Amino acid sequence: MWGVVLIVSAFVLGLIAFSFAWGLPVFAVPIALIGIAVIGAFDMRRRRQQVKQLHEFREEAKAESVEFTPRDEETLVSD
């Protein structure tokens, strides 16, 4: 999350710093918006992959049975 905030902040600061230029509304604003959209798309893709991977891990864990040794069972019993 901090990476996205840093990049968006850099775009905003860049727009403010160069706001005195005549061509800013024509060139810089669309470029900044496109950059923000591309970064957002990559971030959403990364998050979807993480959620998918987490779901696969959960399904895999449900499918496997756990076998305890007698020593394990001794340590699991609470007094």
PEZI-V973441 format. One record per pair of residues at least 12 apart in sequence whose C-alpha atoms are under 7 Angstrom apart, sorted by the first residue. I is the first residue (numbers start at 1). J is the second residue. D is the distance in whole Angstrom. If there is no record, write none. Layout:
# PEZI-V973441
[[I J D] [I J D]]
This chain:
# PEZI-V973441
[[8 36 7] [11 32 6]]
